[in-house]
Amino acid sequence: MTKGRGVCAAGLCTVWATTALAASDHGTAPQAVEQSRTVVQEAAKPKTGAEDRTKDQPSASEENRQLESAAPQLPLPQRAMMVAMALSTAFTKLFGVRHPVALAPMGGSAGGALTAAVSRGGGLGLLGSGNGERSWLARELAVVAENTTKPWGIGFLTWQIDVDAVEHALEHRPAAVMLSFGDPSPFAERIRRAGTPLIIQVTDLEEARRAVDLGADVIVAQGSESGGHGARHGRSTLPFVPVVVDLAAPVPVLAAGGIADGRGLAAALALGAAGALIGTRFQATTEALITPSTAAAIVEGHGGDTERNSILDIARGSRWPSKYTARTLGHPFLDA
Ligand SMILES: Cc1cc2nc3c(=O)[nH]c(=O)nc-3n(C[C@H](O)[C@H](O)[C@H](O)COP(=O)(O)O)c2cc1C
């Protein structure tokens, strides 16, 4: 990968990314959701020696046929349900979605098309509203409404918004409001009073305890592998998620950070999470609001090409709290 590919013209934007994505992974958001679901179902099925499928592994559709033939006495809709219900979790039940996958509300990148595509694909799309800017929201909410009737939500950067932004979002009757990075206390009660499920993303145990105290319906445990911003002194997804799961129980927890396919989702479920919130993988889809050169940089990049810092925030004059740094693809600006 060439450092700096996909940067904005001003020279201060870069690609906020984490995991390496093979070129063949690039595709649409529903394909990404389906890819996760299929691999997890394979991982979740009990295996015996006779079923060891290192060679000649059947395709997902062959596996579904095998599952169906195992229950020939059931009518087709029920057999189909057996397959679909294999990944039912507290998260899928809460939102009535098919798959335990949520789109990270990536500011600017997770627009209406991507949000609707993930929801149509059976996950929970979350619009990346960032600071709640009205004209952006109006445009992208219209795209969501045109493209899905499935549940979707809106995510905000907590440190950038006021109560008006939340009030405005609630008028559009989202299935969830997600708050990340900063103190959610001023907004939690208003969201809960509207009867809207509240999702809070946390980066350390203090934030996790506060989210529980505020009555979050879902907590996202963000590990330090995450793309975009995260805790300067965060812990990796693998050790962080189970600690938050134990602390928050019975509140469902989604794992976030470095999850890009079904193997990652299977790991999240094994850690006790009720699903995964995925950012970078969905950013590299055709529905994301990014330029083709940025998409190419993400797909061609490798995890080792990323670094965590505040330099770009300082250079942009951004007021991001210093507690949170950003993981980005390398950039010549950072080498100076
Ligand atoms: C480009 C980008 C922008 C992001 N912007 C936001 C944001 O505005 N609000 C938010 O809650 N999280 C944001 N995140 C962080 C995600 O919520 C999530 O924690 C992260 O994407 C998970 O890690 P992954 O990218 O490895 O899947 C962003 C992530 C990326 C990659």
PDBQT file of the ligand as one rigid body, heavy atoms in Angstrom, charges set to zero:
ROOT
HETATM    1  C1  LIG A 401     -14.140   6.166   9.516  1.00  0.00    +0.000 C 
HETATM    2  C2  LIG A 401     -14.703   5.958  10.885  1.00  0.00    +0.000 A 
HETATM    3  C3  LIG A 401     -15.462   6.950  11.459  1.00  0.00    +0.000 A 
HETATM    4  C4  LIG A 401     -16.024   6.757  12.705  1.00  0.00    +0.000 A 
HETATM    5  N1  LIG A 401     -16.844   7.711  13.221  1.00  0.00    +0.000 NA
HETATM    6  C5  LIG A 401     -17.563   7.434  14.332  1.00  0.00    +0.000 A 
HETATM    7  C6  LIG A 401     -18.568   8.338  14.768  1.00  0.00    +0.000 A 
HETATM    8  O1  LIG A 401     -18.795   9.395  14.192  1.00  0.00    +0.000 OA
HETATM    9  N2  LIG A 401     -19.307   7.987  15.845  1.00  0.00    +0.000 N 
HETATM   10  C7  LIG A 401     -19.090   6.798  16.507  1.00  0.00    +0.000 A 
HETATM   11  O2  LIG A 401     -19.814   6.489  17.435  1.00  0.00    +0.000 OA
HETATM   12  N3  LIG A 401     -18.089   5.957  16.145  1.00  0.00    +0.000 NA
HETATM   13  C8  LIG A 401     -17.349   6.235  15.066  1.00  0.00    +0.000 A 
HETATM   14  N4  LIG A 401     -16.379   5.360  14.663  1.00  0.00    +0.000 N 
HETATM   15  C9  LIG A 401     -15.989   4.226  15.518  1.00  0.00    +0.000 C 
HETATM   16  C10 LIG A 401     -16.984   3.088  15.411  1.00  0.00    +0.000 C 
HETATM   17  O3  LIG A 401     -18.135   3.381  16.160  1.00  0.00    +0.000 OA
HETATM   18  C11 LIG A 401     -16.442   1.734  15.872  1.00  0.00    +0.000 C 
HETATM   19  O4  LIG A 401     -16.042   1.793  17.208  1.00  0.00    +0.000 OA
HETATM   20  C12 LIG A 401     -15.298   1.196  15.037  1.00  0.00    +0.000 C 
HETATM   21  O5  LIG A 401     -15.484   1.452  13.676  1.00  0.00    +0.000 OA
HETATM   22  C13 LIG A 401     -15.152  -0.297  15.265  1.00  0.00    +0.000 C 
HETATM   23  O6  LIG A 401     -13.950  -0.756  14.751  1.00  0.00    +0.000 OA
HETATM   24  P1  LIG A 401     -13.732  -1.273  13.243  1.00  0.00    +0.000 P 
HETATM   25  O7  LIG A 401     -13.622  -0.038  12.424  1.00  0.00    +0.000 OA
HETATM   26  O8  LIG A 401     -12.475  -2.049  13.349  1.00  0.00    +0.000 OA
HETATM   27  O9  LIG A 401     -14.921  -2.096  12.880  1.00  0.00    +0.000 OA
HETATM   28  C14 LIG A 401     -15.779   5.546  13.418  1.00  0.00    +0.000 A 
HETATM   29  C15 LIG A 401     -14.993   4.554  12.832  1.00  0.00    +0.000 A 
HETATM   30  C16 LIG A 401     -14.473   4.746  11.581  1.00  0.00    +0.000 A 
HETATM   31  C17 LIG A 401     -13.634   3.641  10.964  1.00  0.00    +0.000 C 
ENDROOT
TORSDOF 0
